[in-house]
Amino acid sequence: MLDLVIATAVFLGHHFLMARRFVKVPLVDIVGKKPFFLLYSLLSVVLFVWMVWAYIEAPEVEIWPTTDWARNLSLVLNPLAMVLLICGYYSPSPASLLGRHFDLDQELPWITRISRHPVMSAVAILALTHMAVNGDAASLIVFGTNALLALAGMPIIDAKKREKWGEETWQAFAAQTSALPFVALLMRRTTLRWSEISWVPVLAGLGLYFAILFSHPILFGVAAFLE
C-alpha cells in the first residue's frame, strides 16, 4: 500500500507543481510551449502507469461493500462521462489549458455550453462513481486522487482564463456556460439545438463506453454488472 501512496502523491504533486507559474513559465521559456506540453503529457502518462501498477499490486482492504445502487448509478453516469471525455478532446473548450483562441464574436462550441470543462467533468464522474462502487482503500486513494485533480483543476483553470482574458470577457463567457455539466442549460443561461451536436464524437464516446463495459472482466478482472 505504501507504493500506491507514494505513486499517487507523486502523480498529484506533478500536476499541481507543473501548473504553477514559477515552474511552468521558466520551463516554457527554455524548451518552448509545444515541447513543454509534450513532456508534461509524457511524464503524466508514465506516472499514471506507475500509479495503476501500484494499484493492481496493492492489497484489498475493504472500507464498504459494493452495493446495487452504486453499481447502477455508475452504469447510468459513465456513458455520459465517456461522451464528455471524447467530445472534450474532439472539440476543445476555450476554457481548457489547450483550448483554441477564444473570440466573443464566435458562437461557443456546443460541448462548451454543456460544460466548459468536459474532460475534467468526465474524469470526476468516472472517479467518483468508481469510488462509490469499489469502496476499498486502494480505490479510494487512486480514484480520490483523480477526482481531486479534476474538481480542483476547474477553478484553477477558470482563474487563469479570467486573468488572461480580463474580467469583462470572462464574465461574458462564463454567463453562457458552467463548470459542471448542464447547469447553464438548466438555468437557461444558454441554449443547445440538436442540429449543433457533432454526433461522431458522441457515438465514439458511447462506443468506447460499451467496449470497456463488456471487456471489463478481461481488462480489470471484475464484471461491471452485478452477478
trRosetta pair geometry for C-beta under 8 A, 3 or more apart (Angstrom, degrees):
i j d omega theta_ij theta_ji phi_ij phi_ji
1 4 5.5 -54 -158 35 43 114
1 5 6.4 46 147 -21 72 103
1 58 5.4 77 -96 -147 59 100
1 59 6.2 -57 -50 34 97 92
1 61 7.5 8 -87 -6 138 132
1 137 7.0 -6 -131 114 129 129
1 138 7.0 -123 -119 -82 86 89
2 5 5.6 -52 -149 35 36 113
2 6 6.4 34 154 -17 67 105
3 6 5.8 -57 -149 38 31 110
3 7 6.1 30 154 -20 66 109
3 54 4.5 -152 123 -134 98 114
3 57 6.9 -12 76 86 140 124
3 58 7.4 -150 67 -81 95 85
4 7 5.7 -54 -142 38 30 111
4 8 6.2 23 161 -13 66 108
4 51 7.3 78 -147 -153 66 64
4 54 4.1 167 -88 141 63 112
4 55 5.8 100 -123 -78 117 52
4 57 7.8 -169 -57 71 100 85
4 58 4.6 10 -41 -79 144 130
4 138 5.8 -74 -163 -133 170 90
4 141 5.8 88 140 102 115 151
4 142 7.1 -70 -170 -58 113 94
5 8 6.2 -59 -144 41 25 104
5 9 6.1 27 156 -21 62 111
5 141 6.6 -88 -90 -151 62 145
6 9 5.7 -58 -146 37 28 112
6 10 6.3 25 157 -16 65 107
6 54 7.7 -150 60 -128 81 162
7 10 6.0 -57 -149 37 28 108
7 11 6.2 29 153 -19 63 110
7 47 7.3 161 -170 -171 78 74
7 50 4.9 -158 -139 128 116 97
7 51 4.3 167 141 -96 115 62
7 53 7.8 -158 -125 62 163 82
7 54 4.3 174 8 12 153 154
8 11 5.4 -52 -143 39 34 115
8 12 6.1 33 157 -17 66 107
8 51 5.5 94 -78 -131 64 115
8 54 7.7 -129 -30 83 81 138
8 141 5.4 -157 -9 158 168 98
8 142 6.2 -131 -92 -97 127 53
8 145 4.6 -141 -167 -61 112 159
9 12 5.9 -55 -145 40 27 109
9 13 6.0 26 156 -17 63 111
10 13 5.7 -55 -140 41 28 111
10 14 6.1 38 157 -29 63 104
10 47 6.0 -140 115 -143 101 119
10 50 7.6 -23 76 94 130 141
11 14 5.9 -50 -150 27 25 115
11 15 7.0 19 156 -14 58 105
11 44 7.9 83 -148 -146 82 62
11 47 4.5 159 -98 148 79 117
11 48 6.4 101 -129 -80 127 52
11 50 7.5 -170 -62 72 107 104
11 51 5.0 -3 -41 -56 150 137
11 145 6.5 67 88 156 119 143
12 15 6.2 -61 -157 35 31 106
12 16 6.5 14 157 -5 68 111
12 145 5.3 -110 -67 -156 114 107
12 148 7.1 9 -127 88 122 126
12 149 6.6 -138 -122 -69 76 104
13 16 6.1 -64 -143 46 32 101
13 17 5.5 27 164 -19 71 116
14 17 6.1 -60 -136 40 20 107
14 18 6.0 11 169 -11 61 115
14 43 6.5 -153 -166 132 139 114
14 44 6.8 175 122 -95 133 67
14 47 5.6 -164 11 -27 160 173
15 18 6.4 -59 -138 40 21 103
15 19 6.5 18 160 -19 58 114
15 44 7.2 70 -80 -113 89 107
15 149 5.6 19 101 -133 164 119
15 153 7.7 -59 159 -83 125 118
16 19 5.9 -63 -151 35 29 112
16 20 7.2 41 151 -36 61 98
17 20 5.9 -46 -163 10 37 115
17 23 5.7 54 161 -7 76 172
18 23 5.9 -109 -118 113 34 131
18 24 6.1 87 174 -79 56 90
18 27 8.0 -43 -144 37 83 157
18 40 5.7 143 169 -127 151 111
19 23 8.0 41 50 63 24 116
19 24 6.5 4 -152 -48 17 133
19 153 8.0 -146 -96 -124 164 88
19 156 6.6 35 154 153 145 142
20 23 4.7 68 73 17 95 104
20 24 6.4 168 78 -8 42 95
21 24 5.8 -61 -123 47 29 102
21 25 5.2 24 -177 -19 71 116
22 25 7.0 -25 -105 32 16 106
22 26 7.4 11 175 -5 44 110
23 26 7.0 -75 -163 40 23 99
23 27 6.5 9 157 -10 62 119
24 27 6.0 -73 -152 43 28 108
24 28 6.0 25 159 -20 70 110
24 36 7.4 91 -158 175 75 142
25 28 5.8 -55 -144 36 29 110
25 29 6.4 31 157 -20 63 106
26 29 5.6 -55 -149 36 33 114
26 30 6.4 28 155 -19 66 107
27 30 5.7 -57 -148 36 33 109
27 31 6.2 -15 171 20 70 108
27 36 5.5 118 126 -121 102 117
28 31 7.0 -74 -129 56 23 76
28 32 6.8 -27 -169 153 59 10
28 33 5.4 27 -152 -88 107 60
28 36 4.9 -42 -95 -37 68 162
31 35 4.3 -115 152 95 106 126
31 36 5.4 138 80 -63 113 77
31 39 7.1 5 125 -1 164 141
32 35 4.7 74 67 22 98 105
32 36 6.5 -160 89 -15 46 91
33 36 5.7 -61 -151 32 26 114
33 37 6.6 16 160 -11 64 106
34 37 6.0 -57 -147 39 32 105
34 38 6.3 34 154 -21 65 107
35 38 5.4 -55 -145 37 34 115
35 39 6.1 31 158 -16 68 106
36 39 6.0 -59 -148 40 27 106
36 40 6.0 30 152 -21 64 110
37 40 5.3 -50 -140 38 33 117
37 41 6.1 36 158 -21 65 105
37 98 7.0 105 -149 -93 151 110
38 41 5.9 -56 -149 36 27 109
38 42 6.3 25 154 -17 63 108
39 42 5.7 -53 -143 38 31 111
39 43 6.2 28 159 -15 65 108
40 43 6.1 -60 -148 40 25 107
40 44 6.3 30 152 -23 62 109
41 44 5.5 -54 -148 33 31 115
41 45 6.5 32 154 -21 64 102
42 45 5.8 -52 -152 32 32 111
42 46 6.5 31 151 -18 64 105
43 46 5.6 -52 -147 36 35 113
43 47 6.2 30 156 -14 67 108
44 47 6.0 -59 -146 42 28 106
44 48 6.1 31 154 -23 64 109
45 48 5.6 -55 -145 36 28 113
45 49 6.4 30 156 -20 64 104
46 49 5.9 -54 -151 34 29 110
46 50 6.6 31 150 -19 62 105
47 50 5.4 -50 -149 35 36 116
47 51 6.4 37 151 -21 66 104
48 51 5.6 -53 -149 35 33 112
48 52 6.3 32 153 -18 66 105
49 52 5.7 -53 -145 37 32 110
49 53 6.2 33 155 -20 65 106
50 53 5.8 -56 -148 37 28 111
50 54 6.4 26 155 -16 64 108
51 54 5.8 -57 -148 39 30 110
51 55 6.3 35 150 -24 64 106
51 142 6.3 137 160 -124 108 98
51 145 7.7 -118 -157 77 146 153
52 55 5.4 -52 -149 33 32 117
52 56 6.5 35 152 -21 65 101
52 142 7.7 88 -95 -142 51 139
53 56 5.7 -50 -150 32 33 111
53 57 6.4 19 155 -7 64 111
54 57 5.9 -63 -145 46 32 105
54 58 6.2 50 152 -47 66 99
55 58 5.6 -40 -147 7 30 119
55 138 5.4 132 -147 168 71 114
55 139 7.7 83 -157 -83 114 49
55 141 7.8 -167 -104 80 93 105
55 142 4.8 24 -98 -65 133 148
58 137 7.8 -129 153 91 130 92
58 138 3.9 145 98 -104 144 135
59 138 7.5 167 69 -43 40 124
60 136 5.3 -54 -157 -150 76 151
60 138 7.0 -74 -105 11 49 122
61 136 5.8 126 67 -168 49 88
61 137 4.0 4 71 7 111 124
61 138 7.2 119 31 -19 86 81
62 65 6.7 22 -173 -78 130 58
62 135 6.4 28 -157 117 74 97
62 136 5.2 -53 -98 -102 46 83
62 137 7.9 -83 -43 -15 7 80
63 135 5.2 -137 64 173 86 74
63 136 6.2 157 4 -121 83 23
63 137 6.0 122 -42 -63 106 65
63 140 6.4 32 2 -32 151 141
64 67 7.9 -29 143 -24 108 107
64 135 4.0 -100 67 -158 75 133
65 135 6.4 -45 20 86 3 156
66 70 6.6 -128 -158 70 61 125
66 71 6.4 54 177 -52 103 110
66 133 5.9 19 -129 -178 95 63
66 134 7.1 -12 -84 -111 96 21
66 135 6.4 -160 -68 20 54 124
66 226 7.9 176 134 -102 121 97
67 70 4.8 90 61 9 87 103
67 71 7.0 -159 91 -4 44 88
68 71 5.9 -63 -149 41 30 108
68 72 6.0 25 158 -16 69 112
68 226 6.3 -14 -110 -56 75 163
69 72 5.8 -57 -142 41 28 109
69 73 6.1 33 156 -23 64 108
70 73 5.7 -52 -145 35 29 113
70 74 6.4 33 154 -21 61 105
70 129 7.5 151 -176 -164 78 66
70 132 4.1 -161 -143 140 112 99
70 133 4.7 174 137 -86 112 54
70 135 7.8 60 124 -41 175 112
71 74 5.7 -55 -153 34 30 114
71 75 6.5 29 151 -18 64 106
71 133 5.6 91 -84 -123 61 105
71 224 7.8 148 -159 170 98 59
71 225 7.7 98 171 -144 128 30
71 226 5.4 109 110 -48 166 103
72 75 5.6 -53 -147 36 34 112
72 76 6.5 32 153 -18 65 106
73 76 5.8 -59 -151 37 32 110
73 77 6.1 9 161 -4 69 115
73 129 6.2 -156 113 -130 94 101
73 132 6.6 -29 74 103 132 151
74 77 6.3 -66 -134 46 26 96
74 78 5.5 25 173 -27 67 118
74 129 4.0 134 -107 170 82 119
74 130 7.0 94 -122 -70 129 48
74 132 7.0 -170 -57 73 103 110
74 133 5.2 1 -41 -54 150 129
74 224 7.7 -136 114 -167 124 96
75 78 6.6 -41 -119 29 19 110
75 213 8.0 78 -126 -127 84 125
75 224 7.1 124 -88 153 95 108
75 225 7.8 57 -86 -96 136 67
76 79 7.6 -71 177 23 25 100
77 80 5.6 -60 -165 39 49 114
77 81 6.2 52 143 -26 77 105
77 125 5.3 -146 155 -173 115 116
77 129 5.5 -173 72 -72 127 142
78 81 5.0 -46 -143 33 43 119
78 82 6.4 43 159 -19 70 99
78 125 6.9 171 -95 133 49 109
78 126 6.3 78 -122 -102 89 74
78 129 6.1 -131 -61 80 95 161
78 209 6.2 146 128 -141 91 113
79 82 5.9 -55 -149 36 33 108
79 83 6.5 33 153 -17 65 106
79 205 7.6 104 -175 133 62 97
79 206 6.0 26 -158 -116 102 76
79 209 4.8 84 -111 -178 65 171
80 83 5.7 -58 -150 38 32 111
80 84 6.3 32 154 -18 67 107
80 125 6.7 -95 90 171 100 169
80 181 7.3 150 165 116 123 170
81 84 5.8 -56 -148 38 30 111
81 85 6.2 34 153 -24 64 107
81 121 7.6 -149 -122 122 70 74
81 122 4.3 118 -168 -149 72 72
81 123 7.9 148 -163 -38 111 18
81 125 4.0 -151 -87 86 116 127
81 126 4.9 146 168 -52 155 86
81 129 7.7 -125 -30 13 150 136
81 209 8.0 124 67 -98 80 116
82 85 5.4 -49 -145 33 33 117
82 86 6.4 24 161 -11 66 105
82 122 7.0 117 -70 -150 19 122
82 205 4.3 151 128 -178 81 86
82 206 6.8 136 96 -78 122 29
82 208 5.3 -167 -171 83 128 105
82 209 4.0 -164 30 -65 161 99
82 212 7.7 -172 -94 25 141 133
83 86 6.3 -58 -145 41 28 101
83 87 5.9 19 161 -9 65 117
83 201 7.6 107 -159 132 65 82
83 202 5.5 20 -144 -138 109 64
83 205 3.7 136 -96 110 45 152
83 206 6.3 21 -74 -50 98 73
83 209 7.7 -26 -37 -33 73 131
84 87 6.0 -62 -136 47 24 106
84 88 5.7 32 161 -29 63 112
84 111 7.6 140 -136 -159 61 110
84 114 7.5 -138 -109 115 95 130
84 115 6.6 14 -141 41 121 138
84 118 4.3 -155 -172 -173 86 89
84 119 7.1 -176 139 -78 88 28
84 121 5.4 -85 167 85 154 107
84 122 4.0 -173 90 -66 108 102
84 125 7.5 99 40 18 142 138
84 181 6.6 -84 -95 -84 139 136
84 205 7.4 115 17 -144 33 153
85 88 5.9 -57 -148 30 20 113
85 89 6.9 8 158 -7 58 106
85 118 7.3 -162 -70 140 23 91
85 119 5.9 74 -128 -125 56 64
85 122 3.8 171 -61 163 83 168
85 123 7.5 108 -97 -48 104 65
85 205 6.4 143 58 -125 82 110
86 89 6.2 -62 -153 41 31 103
86 90 5.9 28 153 -21 68 114
86 201 4.7 180 129 -173 101 91
86 202 7.7 173 85 -82 121 20
86 204 5.0 -171 -179 97 155 104
86 205 3.8 -150 26 -73 130 92
86 208 6.5 155 -57 14 131 141
87 90 5.4 -56 -135 41 33 113
87 91 6.1 -23 179 33 70 99
87 111 4.6 178 146 -105 116 140
87 118 5.9 -81 88 160 94 158
87 198 7.1 148 -129 66 97 107
87 201 4.5 129 -90 123 64 132
87 202 6.4 29 -69 -71 118 62
87 205 6.4 -38 -24 -41 85 141
88 91 7.4 -77 -131 63 16 63
88 92 7.1 48 171 -112 57 46
88 93 6.6 -30 -144 -18 82 101
88 96 7.4 127 -178 -74 98 143
88 111 6.4 -166 -83 156 52 142
88 115 8.0 -37 -88 83 111 108
88 117 7.8 19 -130 168 134 34
88 118 3.3 -165 -80 89 109 109
88 119 3.8 -170 123 -50 152 78
88 121 7.9 169 -68 40 143 94
88 122 6.6 -134 2 -5 140 129
89 92 7.1 7 -143 -75 26 76
89 119 6.5 85 -50 -85 77 120
90 111 8.0 126 69 -27 93 157
90 198 6.8 -153 125 101 134 143
90 200 7.6 177 -156 94 153 96
90 201 3.8 -120 9 -88 165 145
90 204 7.7 125 -61 54 140 140
91 109 4.8 176 156 -172 123 146
91 110 7.5 32 105 47 161 77
91 111 5.2 138 79 19 118 131
91 112 7.9 -108 125 -29 106 88
91 198 6.4 141 -36 20 136 147
91 201 7.1 -136 -6 8 96 161
92 96 5.2 -104 -171 45 95 139
92 98 6.0 -97 -141 98 149 86
92 99 4.8 -173 142 -113 111 61
92 100 6.0 124 77 -11 117 84
93 96 4.6 111 62 -22 86 97
93 99 5.4 -61 95 -101 50 126
93 109 6.9 -134 -106 55 53 125
93 111 6.7 -111 -74 104 89 99
93 112 4.6 135 -128 -100 89 95
93 115 7.6 -75 -82 109 149 65
93 116 5.1 136 -177 -166 143 54
93 117 6.6 -111 49 -79 162 31
93 118 6.2 153 -38 6 123 95
94 99 4.6 128 -143 162 22 141
94 100 6.7 -63 -101 64 69 65
94 101 7.9 -18 -130 125 99 20
94 102 3.7 85 -161 -90 133 114
94 108 7.3 -98 6 -131 123 85
94 109 7.6 158 -21 10 88 105
94 112 6.4 31 15 -118 86 152
94 116 7.5 -53 59 -149 74 99
94 161 7.9 103 131 -139 82 139
94 173 7.0 -111 91 -147 132 136
95 99 6.1 92 39 -31 20 160
95 102 7.9 53 -56 -73 53 146
95 112 7.2 132 9 -140 100 109
95 116 4.1 38 28 167 146 112
95 117 6.5 -73 99 -63 121 73
95 157 6.1 98 160 135 88 116
95 158 6.8 2 -164 -92 124 63
95 161 5.4 -56 -135 -50 75 165
95 173 7.4 150 -67 150 105 134
95 177 7.6 -156 -15 95 139 150
96 99 4.1 130 53 -49 78 96
96 117 7.1 133 -85 -116 78 61
96 119 7.0 61 -113 22 129 121
96 157 7.0 -24 -131 -168 31 149
97 157 6.2 -102 -58 -120 81 116
97 160 7.9 26 -103 83 79 151
99 102 6.9 22 130 -52 123 101
102 106 7.9 -139 -165 53 49 116
102 165 7.1 -34 76 -98 130 128
102 169 7.9 122 110 167 119 120
102 173 6.9 12 171 -101 143 140
103 106 4.6 74 78 3 98 106
104 169 6.3 -124 -53 -138 125 88
104 172 5.8 17 -126 114 128 141
104 173 7.3 -108 -99 -66 89 85
108 112 4.6 -117 173 84 107 125
108 113 5.4 125 101 -55 125 90
108 173 7.7 126 -88 -145 123 77
108 176 5.7 167 -13 122 149 135
108 177 6.5 -158 -173 -55 163 118
108 190 7.5 -41 53 -143 140 141
109 112 4.5 92 63 0 84 107
109 113 7.5 -156 93 -7 47 83
110 113 5.9 -55 -157 31 38 110
110 114 7.1 35 147 -16 65 101
110 192 6.0 95 -154 -139 93 101
110 196 4.3 153 -82 132 131 113
110 197 5.7 -148 135 -91 161 51
110 198 7.1 168 45 -4 129 82
111 114 5.5 -52 -157 34 42 112
111 115 7.2 -38 164 50 71 71
111 118 5.3 -27 166 -50 112 152
111 198 7.9 -44 -38 29 107 107
112 115 7.4 -91 -146 83 29 34
112 116 5.4 38 -159 -105 80 62
112 118 7.7 -94 -86 -28 43 110
112 177 5.5 -56 153 -104 78 145
113 176 6.4 -61 -112 153 86 90
113 177 5.6 -115 -115 -98 38 86
113 184 6.5 -118 -171 89 64 132
113 185 6.8 87 148 -65 91 97
113 190 4.6 -149 -153 138 107 145
113 191 7.6 -32 178 70 148 28
113 192 5.5 171 103 -76 133 102
114 118 6.8 52 87 -91 107 107
114 181 5.5 -1 159 -146 88 82
114 182 6.1 -9 -157 -65 74 58
114 185 6.8 -4 -111 -25 54 130
114 192 6.9 45 -63 -81 83 154
115 118 4.7 132 77 -78 110 63
115 121 4.8 -31 171 -18 165 154
115 177 7.1 100 -156 -177 16 103
115 178 6.5 -56 -116 82 57 72
115 179 6.7 25 -157 169 87 23
115 180 6.7 -81 -116 143 108 14
115 181 4.3 -49 -55 -89 122 65
115 182 7.5 -25 -55 -15 89 49
116 158 7.9 86 100 -90 136 94
116 173 7.8 86 -109 153 144 103
116 174 7.8 -56 -26 -113 160 60
116 177 4.4 96 -50 134 104 139
116 178 6.9 178 1 73 95 21
116 179 6.2 -51 51 -94 96 46
117 120 4.2 -32 163 46 113 114
117 121 5.5 128 101 -29 82 89
117 153 7.6 153 -153 104 141 96
117 154 4.8 -100 -15 -113 171 97
117 157 6.9 132 -95 62 118 143
117 179 5.4 11 18 -152 120 71
118 121 5.6 -56 -143 37 29 114
118 122 6.3 33 156 -23 64 104
118 181 7.4 74 -114 -88 68 101
119 122 5.6 -53 -153 32 31 114
119 123 6.6 30 151 -17 64 104
120 123 5.5 -49 -145 36 37 112
120 124 6.3 39 154 -21 66 104
120 150 4.3 157 -169 -155 80 83
120 151 7.7 163 164 -60 109 29
120 153 5.4 -143 -123 80 141 120
120 154 5.6 178 113 -67 150 89
121 124 5.7 -55 -149 36 31 112
121 125 6.4 30 154 -19 65 106
121 150 7.3 160 -66 175 17 122
121 179 7.6 164 -72 157 105 61
121 180 6.6 131 -116 -136 116 43
121 181 5.2 117 -180 -39 154 100
122 125 5.9 -55 -148 36 30 109
122 126 6.3 25 157 -14 65 109
123 126 5.9 -58 -145 41 29 109
123 127 6.0 26 158 -18 65 112
123 146 5.7 -122 173 166 105 103
123 147 7.6 -174 133 -94 83 41
123 149 7.2 -56 133 86 142 100
123 150 4.1 -174 90 -83 111 136
124 127 5.9 -58 -142 39 26 109
124 128 6.0 18 164 -14 65 112
124 146 8.0 -165 -89 131 40 80
124 147 5.5 84 -135 -137 65 70
124 150 4.0 -152 -59 109 85 140
124 151 5.4 100 -111 -57 128 83
125 128 6.2 -60 -140 41 24 104
125 129 6.1 17 164 -12 63 113
126 129 6.3 -62 -143 40 23 105
126 130 6.2 17 161 -15 62 113
126 143 7.9 -130 122 -140 70 105
126 146 7.7 -47 88 122 97 136
127 130 6.0 -64 -148 40 25 107
127 131 6.4 29 154 -23 64 106
127 143 4.3 161 -160 -171 75 82
127 144 7.2 154 169 -70 115 18
127 146 4.2 -164 -95 91 136 105
127 147 3.8 -162 112 -59 135 84
127 150 6.7 175 15 13 139 135
128 131 5.6 -50 -149 32 32 114
128 132 6.6 32 153 -19 64 104
128 143 7.3 173 -61 157 22 113
128 147 5.3 100 -60 -111 78 134
129 132 5.6 -52 -150 35 35 112
129 133 6.3 30 153 -17 67 107
130 133 5.7 -52 -141 39 35 109
130 134 5.8 18 167 -9 70 114
130 139 6.4 -135 142 -170 93 113
130 143 4.7 -156 87 -109 109 151
131 134 6.6 -63 -133 44 22 97
131 135 7.5 89 169 -69 51 45
131 139 6.2 164 -112 138 52 99
131 140 5.9 80 -140 -107 99 60
131 143 4.5 -160 -60 101 87 132
131 144 6.1 90 -100 -62 135 74
131 147 6.9 -34 -23 -27 139 144
132 135 7.3 5 177 -59 23 86
134 139 3.6 -126 105 -167 146 177
134 140 7.8 -151 91 -43 110 64
134 143 7.3 141 34 1 133 144
135 139 6.9 18 29 67 20 135
135 140 7.6 27 -148 -53 24 102
136 139 4.9 86 58 12 78 106
136 140 7.0 -146 93 -9 37 90
137 140 5.7 -56 -148 35 31 112
137 141 6.5 31 155 -20 65 105
138 141 5.8 -55 -153 34 32 112
138 142 6.4 19 157 -9 68 109
139 142 6.0 -59 -140 44 31 102
139 143 5.5 5 173 6 71 117
140 143 6.7 -56 -119 53 19 92
140 144 5.1 26 171 -25 58 125
141 144 6.0 -53 -128 39 12 111
141 145 6.4 17 160 -24 54 108
142 145 6.0 -58 -157 28 24 111
142 146 6.8 13 153 -8 61 107
143 146 5.7 -54 -148 41 38 109
143 147 6.1 42 152 -21 68 105
144 147 5.6 -52 -143 37 32 112
144 148 6.2 35 155 -21 64 105
145 148 5.8 -56 -151 35 28 112
145 149 6.5 29 152 -20 63 105
146 149 5.6 -48 -145 34 35 113
146 150 6.4 31 157 -16 65 106
147 150 5.9 -58 -148 39 30 108
147 151 6.0 16 162 -8 68 113
148 151 6.3 -61 -136 45 25 100
148 152 5.6 12 170 -6 65 118
149 152 6.4 -63 -134 47 18 100
149 153 5.7 24 162 -31 59 117
150 153 5.8 -57 -142 30 21 114
150 154 7.2 31 159 -31 57 96
151 154 6.4 -42 -160 11 31 112
152 155 7.1 -62 -165 40 41 96
152 156 6.4 38 147 -19 70 117
153 156 5.4 -66 -149 42 37 116
153 157 6.0 34 160 -19 74 106
154 157 6.2 -60 -150 36 25 105
154 158 6.4 26 154 -19 63 109
154 179 4.6 85 179 -158 136 128
155 158 5.2 -51 -142 37 38 117
155 159 6.2 42 157 -24 67 101
155 179 7.5 -15 -62 -101 63 160
156 159 5.9 -53 -152 32 28 111
156 160 6.7 27 150 -17 61 105
157 160 5.6 -55 -151 36 36 112
157 161 6.3 31 154 -16 68 106
158 161 5.9 -59 -148 39 30 107
158 162 6.2 33 154 -22 66 106
158 174 7.6 67 -149 -98 113 120
158 179 6.9 -56 -57 -80 133 119
159 162 5.7 -51 -146 34 31 114
159 163 6.4 30 155 -17 63 106
160 163 5.8 -56 -151 37 30 110
160 164 6.2 26 153 -17 66 111
161 164 5.5 -56 -140 40 33 110
161 165 5.7 13 167 -4 71 114
161 170 6.3 135 121 -112 88 106
161 173 7.8 -89 145 84 129 153
162 165 6.5 -62 -131 47 21 95
162 166 7.8 -89 -180 89 51 8
162 167 6.6 32 -171 -97 94 54
162 170 4.2 47 -115 -112 70 165
165 169 4.0 -121 160 90 109 125
165 170 5.0 139 78 -57 122 81
165 173 7.2 1 133 0 170 139
166 169 5.0 76 66 18 90 105
166 170 6.6 -165 87 -10 40 94
167 170 5.7 -62 -143 40 27 111
167 171 6.1 25 162 -20 67 108
168 171 6.1 -56 -147 35 26 107
168 172 6.6 25 155 -17 61 107
169 172 5.8 -57 -151 36 31 111
169 173 6.4 28 153 -15 65 109
170 173 5.7 -61 -151 40 31 110
170 174 5.9 25 158 -17 70 112
171 174 5.8 -53 -133 41 30 108
171 175 6.2 41 160 -32 62 104
172 175 6.1 -50 -151 23 25 115
172 176 7.5 11 155 -9 55 108
173 176 6.4 -76 -167 36 34 102
173 177 6.9 -25 160 24 70 112
174 177 6.6 -89 -142 57 33 81
175 189 5.9 -141 169 -175 63 119
176 184 6.5 63 155 -175 30 147
176 189 6.3 -161 -115 138 29 95
176 190 4.6 89 -166 -83 68 120
177 184 5.1 -108 -148 -23 19 162
177 189 7.9 -120 -23 105 16 119
177 190 6.4 26 -72 -23 49 155
178 181 7.6 157 87 -102 106 6
178 182 7.6 -52 60 70 132 23
178 183 3.7 -135 146 66 170 109
178 184 4.0 -171 -19 -32 102 91
178 187 7.7 113 -59 21 137 124
178 189 7.6 110 -46 58 101 135
179 183 7.6 6 51 30 56 139
180 183 4.9 71 77 -26 94 126
182 185 5.0 -61 -155 47 60 116
182 186 5.6 59 148 -25 86 104
183 186 5.9 -57 -145 38 28 108
183 187 6.2 16 158 -8 65 112
184 187 5.9 -62 -142 47 28 104
184 189 4.4 -84 -161 65 81 112
184 190 4.7 26 141 19 116 112
185 188 7.5 28 179 -77 32 34
185 189 7.7 -80 -60 47 21 73
185 190 6.1 -58 -82 73 59 88
185 191 7.4 101 -127 -114 80 26
185 192 6.1 -27 -110 0 125 117
188 191 7.8 18 -150 -72 63 76
192 196 6.4 -120 -163 56 69 132
192 197 7.6 59 172 -60 107 93
193 196 4.8 99 66 -8 83 104
194 197 6.0 -44 -165 9 44 116
197 202 6.5 21 167 -35 113 144
198 201 5.5 40 107 22 109 101
198 202 6.9 158 95 -14 59 95
199 202 5.1 -60 -146 43 44 118
199 203 5.8 41 159 -19 78 106
200 203 6.2 -59 -147 39 24 104
200 204 6.3 26 153 -20 62 110
201 204 5.2 -53 -140 39 37 116
201 205 6.2 42 157 -24 67 101
202 205 5.9 -55 -154 33 28 111
202 206 6.6 22 151 -12 63 106
203 206 5.6 -53 -146 40 35 109
203 207 6.0 40 153 -23 67 106
204 207 5.6 -52 -144 37 30 114
204 208 6.3 32 155 -20 63 104
205 208 5.8 -52 -147 35 30 110
205 209 6.4 34 151 -23 63 104
206 209 5.5 -50 -149 32 34 116
206 210 6.5 25 157 -12 67 104
207 210 6.2 -58 -147 40 30 103
207 211 6.2 33 154 -22 65 109
208 211 5.6 -54 -145 36 31 115
208 212 6.3 26 158 -14 65 106
209 212 6.1 -63 -153 40 27 105
209 213 6.1 31 151 -27 65 110
210 213 5.2 -48 -139 33 35 120
210 214 6.3 18 167 -6 67 107
211 214 6.8 -66 -147 43 22 95
211 215 6.1 -4 162 6 61 120
212 215 6.1 -73 -135 54 26 95
212 216 6.3 61 156 -69 63 80
212 219 7.0 -45 -147 24 72 159
213 216 5.9 -25 -165 -29 25 114
213 224 5.2 -90 -152 45 68 160
215 218 5.0 -55 -172 46 76 113
215 219 5.3 68 129 -21 93 109
216 219 5.9 -62 -133 45 27 103
216 220 5.6 -33 -173 37 67 110
216 222 6.7 -53 146 86 101 58
216 223 6.1 98 92 -143 115 32
216 224 4.2 115 12 -34 170 98
217 220 7.3 -75 -116 60 14 69
217 221 6.7 22 -165 -146 51 13
217 222 6.4 -126 -109 88 60 9
217 223 5.0 -1 -69 -77 104 66
223 226 7.9 170 103 -72 112 10
223 227 6.4 96 59 -57 145 93
